[in-house]
Structures are given as C-alpha cells and as structure tokens.
C-alpha cells in the first residue's frame, strides 16, 4: 500500500501597505492574491529550498490555472498578516496550493482558498511533467 505524501504548511508575515487600500478604505480584493503569490515566492526559496529563479534556470515556470478565494473579513492599513500556504496535491503536470490569510494581532481569518498551478516549459509555453526531484523537494 502506497502512503500519500506529506506536505508541510509554511507561513510568511507581510504588512498591509498604503497602496493596497482601495476607495472603500480597506485592502482591494486583488491584493489578497498578491499576498499569496508573495508568500509563495518567499516560501519557495526559504522553505522548499528551490527559488523561482532555479525553476527558470531549468526552463520551467509555474502558471496559475485556477484560483478560488473566499473573503471572510476586511484587511485595513496597519494590519500585519500571516499568509499560510501548503500543497494540497501534486499531479503529473501541476500542483494545488491551499492558503489562509490571517490577521496577525487577533488571529482572525481574513480569507482562504486555493490556487491550481501548471508546470510549463518556458520555451514552448506547454504544460510539462513535474520532474521527480522537484516533487521530492515539495514533499516536505
């Protein structure tokens, strides 16, 4: 019987910036996605020990196929957030990553959801199988 791989969850702390605020005086909905992408870039290098630059050097990149986000409560200027992400599943040519955005002070969930990424060959623009050494790095 084959056991399912274990995937860790990692955290990145970020601060809400003045340019994240919209005309309703809270963080614009599109910025939540920016927070998750910034956290993933940080975690790729710091936690998985494979930065985006290393993927590009191999002629590979990650492209977002699907994104789902559910907003729970607004973020405002002065908030510090923790973006918690973890791989939910790895498939032949892609990976699903779950996330939570948490207000640091009170620990309240501001948003959660998931991304589905495809591994793409930089030169061809086509989906490509995820190399086994990369799957292994992400199975921490």
N, CA, C and O of each residue as an XYZ file, in Angstrom:
560
protein
N       0.842     -1.176      0.000
C       0.000      0.000      0.000
C       0.892      1.244      0.000
O       1.774      1.373      0.848
N       0.671      2.139     -0.926
C       1.470      3.352     -1.043
C       0.873      4.426     -0.151
O      -0.336      4.658     -0.174
N       1.727      5.088      0.643
C       1.227      6.157      1.505
C       1.205      7.472      0.730
O       2.015      7.708     -0.166
N       0.266      8.301      1.103
C       0.124      9.609      0.482
C       1.244     10.517      0.994
O       1.544     10.506      2.188
N       1.866     11.301      0.108
C       2.966     12.174      0.559
C       2.472     13.195      1.580
O       1.318     13.623      1.555
N       3.368     13.565      2.463
C       3.064     14.594      3.458
C       3.520     15.946      2.913
O       4.639     16.080      2.418
N       2.661     16.924      3.008
C       3.013     18.269      2.570
C       2.913     19.214      3.754
O       1.892     19.256      4.442
N       3.958     19.961      3.986
C       4.007     20.899      5.105
C       3.253     22.178      4.787
O       2.962     22.487      3.631
N       2.952     22.900      5.835
C       2.364     24.232      5.727
C       3.398     25.223      6.229
O       4.048     25.001      7.250
N       3.541     26.326      5.495
C       4.529     27.343      5.850
C       3.853     28.693      5.996
O       2.760     28.908      5.472
N       4.506     29.606      6.713
C       3.949     30.928      6.962
C       4.909     32.028      6.547
O       6.127     31.902      6.673
N       4.326     33.110      6.048
C       5.067     34.322      5.700
C       4.310     35.501      6.279
O       3.093     35.604      6.120
N       5.023     36.388      6.948
C       4.407     37.582      7.518
C       4.583     38.752      6.558
O       5.672     38.982      6.033
N       3.498     39.487      6.338
C       3.508     40.657      5.463
C       2.738     41.789      6.120
O       1.904     41.556      6.995
N       3.016     43.007      5.701
C       2.303     44.179      6.216
C       1.442     44.772      5.103
O       1.851     44.803      3.942
N       0.254     45.238      5.465
C      -0.597     45.951      4.519
C       0.056     47.293      4.229
O       0.443     48.022      5.142
N       0.172     47.606      2.943
C       0.830     48.844      2.524
C      -0.217     49.887      2.136
O      -1.344     49.527      1.794
N       0.134     51.167      2.185
C      -0.831     52.207      1.815
C      -1.389     52.037      0.396
O      -2.559     52.334      0.156
N      -0.567     51.563     -0.539
C      -1.054     51.421     -1.909
C      -1.929     50.173     -2.097
O      -2.412     49.930     -3.203
N      -2.141     49.378     -1.035
C      -3.051     48.233     -1.091
C      -4.502     48.655     -0.836
O      -5.430     47.891     -1.105
N      -4.693     49.868     -0.319
C      -6.004     50.340      0.129
C      -6.807     50.886     -1.055
O      -6.278     51.603     -1.904
N      -8.097     50.530     -1.093
C      -8.972     50.990     -2.178
C      -9.871     52.140     -1.710
O      -9.714     52.639     -0.596
N     -10.808     52.555     -2.559
C     -11.667     53.696     -2.255
C     -12.631     53.417     -1.096
O     -13.244     54.347     -0.571
N     -12.772     52.157     -0.695
C     -13.624     51.800      0.448
C     -12.835     51.743      1.753
O     -13.348     51.317      2.788
N     -11.581     52.181      1.683
C     -10.689     52.283      2.842
C     -10.319     50.926      3.449
O     -10.054     50.825      4.647
N     -10.305     49.894      2.616
C      -9.769     48.596      3.036
C      -8.964     48.021      1.880
O      -8.935     48.604      0.796
N      -8.312     46.888      2.096
C      -7.460     46.294      1.068
C      -8.313     45.858     -0.127
O      -9.332     45.187      0.034
N      -7.880     46.250     -1.317
C      -8.582     45.852     -2.545
C      -8.502     44.344     -2.707
O      -7.476     43.736     -2.400
N      -9.576     43.742     -3.185
C      -9.639     42.278     -3.301
C      -8.481     41.683     -4.097
O      -8.030     40.584     -3.772
N      -7.990     42.359     -5.114
C      -6.897     41.806     -5.928
C      -5.594     41.688     -5.144
O      -4.747     40.859     -5.476
N      -5.426     42.497     -4.120
C      -4.193     42.474     -3.328
C      -4.053     41.188     -2.515
O      -2.936     40.768     -2.212
N      -5.169     40.564     -2.163
C      -5.115     39.310     -1.418
C      -4.359     38.255     -2.233
O      -3.585     37.471     -1.684
N      -4.591     38.248     -3.537
C      -3.882     37.307     -4.410
C      -2.395     37.651     -4.466
O      -1.546     36.760     -4.484
N      -2.091     38.939     -4.494
C      -0.685     39.368     -4.463
C       0.002     38.887     -3.185
O       1.160     38.471     -3.220
N      -0.707     38.944     -2.063
C      -0.133     38.493     -0.798
C       0.226     37.007     -0.872
O       1.295     36.597     -0.418
N      -0.673     36.206     -1.445
C      -0.405     34.763     -1.537
C       0.777     34.507     -2.465
O       1.637     33.684     -2.151
N       0.834     35.193     -3.591
C       1.945     34.987     -4.525
C       3.270     35.425     -3.908
O       4.288     34.759     -4.100
N       3.271     36.532     -3.171
C       4.494     36.979     -2.494
C       4.931     35.940     -1.463
O       6.120     35.647     -1.337
N       3.977     35.392     -0.734
C       4.304     34.365      0.266
C       4.867     33.123     -0.405
O       5.841     32.550      0.084
N       4.278     32.697     -1.509
C       4.774     31.505     -2.198
C       6.204     31.718     -2.692
O       7.034     30.816     -2.568
N       6.508     32.888     -3.248
C       7.872     33.155     -3.698
C       8.845     33.068     -2.530
O       9.915     32.472     -2.649
N       8.470     33.663     -1.404
C       9.299     33.594     -0.205
C       9.490     32.141      0.226
O      10.612     31.714      0.500
N       8.415     31.396      0.284
C       8.460     30.025      0.780
C       9.166     29.076     -0.187
O       9.787     28.106      0.247
N       9.081     29.342     -1.477
C       9.801     28.504     -2.446
C      11.296     28.515     -2.124
O      11.947     27.470     -2.099
N      11.818     29.697     -1.883
C      13.252     29.832     -1.615
C      13.603     29.407     -0.191
O      14.527     28.620      0.018
N      12.864     29.931      0.785
C      13.203     29.742      2.199
C      12.843     28.352      2.722
O      13.608     27.768      3.491
N      11.704     27.819      2.323
C      11.202     26.578      2.917
C      11.433     25.343      2.036
O      11.795     24.276      2.532
N      11.221     25.500      0.730
C      11.400     24.364     -0.182
C      12.817     24.292     -0.732
O      13.203     23.298     -1.347
N      13.597     25.361     -0.504
C      14.992     25.442     -0.963
C      15.106     25.365     -2.484
O      16.068     24.815     -3.021
N      14.103     25.926     -3.170
C      14.153     25.999     -4.633
C      13.401     27.263     -5.067
O      12.172     27.276     -5.131
N      14.152     28.313     -5.360
C      13.555     29.600     -5.712
C      12.985     29.573     -7.128
O      13.260     28.666     -7.913
N      12.193     30.582     -7.428
C      11.632     30.699     -8.777
C      12.749     30.839     -9.808
O      12.621     30.346    -10.929
N      13.828     31.498     -9.444
C      14.968     31.633    -10.359
C      15.528     30.266    -10.747
O      15.965     30.077    -11.882
N      15.518     29.311     -9.810
C      16.013     27.965    -10.104
C      15.094     27.231    -11.084
O      15.564     26.487    -11.944
N      13.784     27.445    -10.947
C      12.847     26.865    -11.919
C      13.121     27.424    -13.309
O      13.184     26.685    -14.291
N      13.282     28.755    -13.373
C      13.523     29.403    -14.661
C      14.828     28.931    -15.283
O      14.910     28.777    -16.502
N      15.856     28.698    -14.459
C      17.133     28.188    -14.962
C      16.969     26.796    -15.578
O      17.729     26.417    -16.470
N      15.983     26.041    -15.107
C      15.690     24.724    -15.680
C      14.768     24.811    -16.899
O      14.435     23.796    -17.511
N      14.360     26.042    -17.244
C      13.446     26.227    -18.371
C      12.003     25.941    -18.003
O      11.180     25.653    -18.872
N      11.693     26.019    -16.706
C      10.346     25.721    -16.213
C       9.785     26.907    -15.446
O      10.526     27.722    -14.898
N       8.454     26.986    -15.419
C       7.797     28.007    -14.615
C       6.449     27.478    -14.151
O       5.943     26.488    -14.680
N       5.876     28.139    -13.166
C       4.535     27.822    -12.685
C       3.563     28.857    -13.229
O       3.839     30.056    -13.185
N       2.433     28.402    -13.740
C       1.402     29.293    -14.271
C       0.096     28.982    -13.541
O      -0.258     27.816    -13.371
N      -0.613     30.013    -13.115
C      -1.887     29.826    -12.426
C      -2.945     29.371    -13.427
O      -3.172     30.018    -14.449
N      -3.590     28.244    -13.114
C      -4.715     27.724    -13.920
C      -6.046     28.140    -13.326
O      -6.961     28.552    -14.039
N      -6.140     28.025    -12.014
C      -7.389     28.294    -11.311
C      -7.063     28.975     -9.998
O      -6.042     28.690     -9.373
N      -7.934     29.873     -9.587
C      -7.779     30.493     -8.288
C      -9.163     30.666     -7.686
O     -10.091     31.120     -8.355
N      -9.291     30.301     -6.424
C     -10.535     30.496     -5.680
C     -10.181     31.174     -4.370
O      -9.254     30.759     -3.676
N     -10.929     32.225     -4.035
C     -10.710     32.915     -2.772
C     -12.068     33.240     -2.157
O     -12.995     33.673     -2.842
N     -12.158     33.021     -0.858
C     -13.348     33.407     -0.107
C     -12.919     34.449      0.916
O     -12.060     34.196      1.761
N     -13.533     35.629      0.824
C     -13.211     36.732      1.718
C     -14.050     36.599      2.986
O     -15.271     36.460      2.919
N     -13.391     36.643      4.131
C     -14.072     36.474      5.415
C     -14.241     37.797      6.157
O     -15.298     38.069      6.728
N     -13.183     38.619      6.144
C     -13.244     39.923      6.815
C     -12.200     40.834      6.162
O     -11.195     40.352      5.639
N     -12.436     42.142      6.192
C     -11.528     43.068      5.510
C     -10.194     43.240      6.227
O     -10.086     43.092      7.444
N      -9.197     43.555      5.432
C      -7.895     43.977      5.940
C      -7.813     45.483      5.755
O      -8.358     46.030      4.796
N      -7.132     46.148      6.676
C      -7.024     47.607      6.614
C      -5.579     48.033      6.829
O      -4.736     47.241      7.250
N      -5.312     49.297      6.533
C      -3.980     49.848      6.732
C      -3.573     49.678      8.192
O      -4.345     49.962      9.107
N      -2.346     49.210      8.388
C      -1.839     48.969      9.731
C      -1.894     47.502     10.117
O      -1.233     47.091     11.071
N      -2.680     46.695      9.384
C      -2.738     45.257      9.677
C      -1.437     44.580      9.271
O      -0.841     44.902      8.243
N      -1.017     43.649     10.091
C       0.038     42.717      9.736
C      -0.665     41.384      9.531
O      -1.535     41.003     10.313
N      -0.282     40.680      8.475
C      -0.952     39.425      8.154
C       0.051     38.275      8.124
O       1.249     38.475      7.924
N      -0.459     37.097      8.324
C       0.300     35.880      8.150
C      -0.366     35.129      7.001
O      -1.562     34.840      7.043
N       0.421     34.819      5.982
C      -0.084     34.029      4.857
C       0.431     32.617      5.045
O       1.636     32.366      5.002
N      -0.493     31.707      5.254
C      -0.172     30.298      5.488
C      -0.526     29.527      4.226
O      -1.671     29.565      3.775
N       0.448     28.827      3.654
C       0.188     28.053      2.444
C       0.737     26.636      2.589
O       1.645     26.377      3.378
N       0.173     25.753      1.824
C       0.649     24.384      1.788
C       0.127     23.674      0.559
O      -0.964     23.968      0.072
N       0.899     22.757      0.073
C       0.465     21.981     -1.089
C      -0.674     21.075     -0.656
O      -0.596     20.397      0.369
N      -1.715     21.076     -1.439
C      -2.862     20.205     -1.193
C      -2.712     18.911     -1.957
O      -3.095     17.840     -1.487
N      -2.132     19.034     -3.177
C      -1.998     17.866     -4.052
C      -1.004     18.168     -5.156
O      -0.917     19.300     -5.632
N      -0.254     17.150     -5.565
C       0.634     17.255     -6.718
C       0.144     16.263     -7.758
O      -0.055     15.083     -7.466
N      -0.047     16.755     -8.973
C      -0.459     15.912    -10.092
C       0.715     15.812    -11.069
O       1.796     16.339    -10.803
N       0.503     15.146    -12.178
C       1.577     14.924    -13.147
C       2.171     16.236    -13.676
O       3.390     16.372    -13.784
N       1.300     17.200    -14.005
C       1.789     18.455    -14.589
C       1.416     19.687    -13.770
O       1.496     20.808    -14.272
N       1.013     19.493    -12.525
C       0.620     20.655    -11.744
C       0.503     20.366    -10.273
O       0.721     19.245     -9.813
N       0.150     21.418     -9.536
C       0.005     21.307     -8.092
C      -1.113     22.238     -7.639
O      -1.329     23.304     -8.214
N      -1.819     21.808     -6.595
C      -2.838     22.641     -5.956
C      -2.270     23.107     -4.620
O      -1.711     22.317     -3.860
N      -2.421     24.397     -4.346
C      -1.883     25.003     -3.135
C      -3.022     25.692     -2.387
O      -3.696     26.565     -2.935
N      -3.231     25.297     -1.141
C      -4.245     25.932     -0.297
C      -3.601     27.108      0.434
O      -2.386     27.136      0.630
N      -4.424     28.078      0.837
C      -3.885     29.210      1.578
C      -4.899     29.767      2.562
O      -6.109     29.589      2.420
N      -4.361     30.444      3.558
C      -5.135     31.231      4.504
C      -4.399     32.544      4.714
O      -3.170     32.579      4.781
N      -5.164     33.619      4.815
C      -4.613     34.925      5.163
C      -5.229     35.292      6.513
O      -6.446     35.411      6.652
N      -4.358     35.466      7.495
C      -4.801     35.641      8.872
C      -4.328     36.993      9.396
O      -3.173     37.373      9.203
N      -5.232     37.718     10.063
C      -4.840     38.958     10.740
C      -3.990     38.570     11.934
O      -4.436     37.823     12.805
N      -2.781     39.070     11.975
C      -1.828     38.606     12.982
C      -2.267     38.938     14.404
O      -2.218     38.062     15.268
N      -2.680     40.132     14.671
C      -2.999     40.541     16.041
C      -4.032     39.676     16.727
O      -3.820     39.220     17.851
N      -5.147     39.449     16.059
C      -6.243     38.703     16.685
C      -6.336     37.264     16.198
O      -7.129     36.481     16.719
N      -5.525     36.911     15.195
C      -5.563     35.550     14.673
C      -6.826     35.230     13.897
O      -7.155     34.057     13.715
N      -7.536     36.242     13.437
C      -8.793     36.048     12.708
C      -8.514     35.799     11.227
O      -7.651     36.438     10.626
N      -9.256     34.867     10.659
C      -9.123     34.526      9.246
C      -9.726     35.633      8.385
O     -10.906     35.958      8.522
N      -8.914     36.210      7.497
C      -9.383     37.264      6.594
C      -9.838     36.676      5.257
O     -10.779     37.178      4.642
N      -9.162     35.602      4.806
C      -9.523     34.977      3.530
C      -8.864     33.600      3.465
O      -7.848     33.342      4.110
N      -9.471     32.732      2.670
C      -8.835     31.449      2.380
C      -9.243     30.997      0.985
O     -10.146     31.559      0.366
N      -8.554     29.969      0.510
C      -8.847     29.484     -0.839
C      -7.745     28.577     -1.336
O      -7.029     27.946     -0.558
N      -7.624     28.527     -2.655
C      -6.597     27.679     -3.257
C      -6.219     28.203     -4.643
O      -6.975     28.931     -5.287
N      -5.044     27.810     -5.069
C      -4.548     28.028     -6.427
C      -4.283     26.663     -7.039
O      -3.874     25.739     -6.335
N      -4.507     26.526     -8.317
C      -4.036     25.369     -9.072
C      -3.033     25.892    -10.085
O      -3.339     26.764    -10.897
N      -1.830     25.340    -10.019
C      -0.735     25.763    -10.892
C      -0.415     24.667    -11.896
O      -0.541     23.480    -11.594
N      -0.004     25.069    -13.084
C       0.521     24.134    -14.076
C       2.014     24.382    -14.220
O       2.469     25.525    -14.198
N       2.773     23.296    -14.370
C       4.199     23.423    -14.675
C       4.297     23.591    -16.183
O       3.763     22.781    -16.941
N       4.978     24.641    -16.614
C       5.037     24.991    -18.029
C       6.485     25.133    -18.467
O       7.321     25.679    -17.747
N       6.763     24.633    -19.659
C       8.064     24.799    -20.285
C       8.148     26.236    -20.793
O       7.290     26.675    -21.560
N       9.172     26.965    -20.371
C       9.305     28.382    -20.721
C       9.400     28.586    -22.233
O       8.809     29.524    -22.766
N      10.135     27.722    -22.925
C      10.334     27.885    -24.367
C       9.094     27.564    -25.182
O       8.779     28.272    -26.139
N       8.384     26.499    -24.811
C       7.235     26.067    -25.618
C       5.913     26.636    -25.140
O       4.955     26.722    -25.909
N       5.855     27.027    -23.868
C       4.599     27.508    -23.309
C       3.605     26.389    -23.032
O       2.439     26.651    -22.734
N       4.060     25.148    -23.127
C       3.181     23.992    -22.922
C       3.410     23.369    -21.542
O       4.486     23.473    -20.952
N       2.354     22.722    -21.060
C       2.460     22.005    -19.789
C       3.514     20.913    -19.903
O       3.717     20.322    -20.964
N       4.175     20.663    -18.782
C       5.237     19.669    -18.753
C       5.132     18.875    -17.455
O       4.684     19.399    -16.435
N       5.544     17.614    -17.496
C       5.547     16.794    -16.284
C       6.501     17.407    -15.265
O       7.578     17.896    -15.605
N       6.077     17.366    -14.024
C       6.936     17.867    -12.951
C       8.046     16.843    -12.711
O       7.762     15.686    -12.400
N       9.305     17.258    -12.853
C      10.408     16.322    -12.620
C      10.373     15.745    -11.198
O      10.028     16.447    -10.248
N      10.726     14.485    -11.064
C      10.694     13.783     -9.770
C      11.502     14.493     -8.681
O      11.051     14.543     -7.537
N      12.697     15.051     -9.001
C      13.429     15.754     -7.937
C      12.656     16.971     -7.385
O      12.796     17.314     -6.211
N      11.859     17.605     -8.220
C      11.061     18.736     -7.756
C       9.914     18.228     -6.880
O       9.634     18.815     -5.835
N       9.258     17.162     -7.284
C       8.197     16.572     -6.467
C       8.749     16.221     -5.095
O       8.087     16.443     -4.082
N       9.956     15.676     -5.057
C      10.580     15.296     -3.795
C      10.835     16.523     -2.914
O      10.572     16.485     -1.712
N      11.345     17.610     -3.504
C      11.598     18.830     -2.737
C      10.317     19.367     -2.111
O      10.329     19.878     -0.991
N       9.213     19.248     -2.841
C       7.950     19.783     -2.361
C       7.224     18.836     -1.406
O       6.213     19.209     -0.811
N       7.727     17.634     -1.262
C       7.101     16.641     -0.372
C       7.732     16.664      1.006
O       8.115     15.627      1.547
N       7.835     17.856      1.566
C       8.396     18.005      2.909
C       7.289     18.272      3.918
O       7.563     18.427      5.108
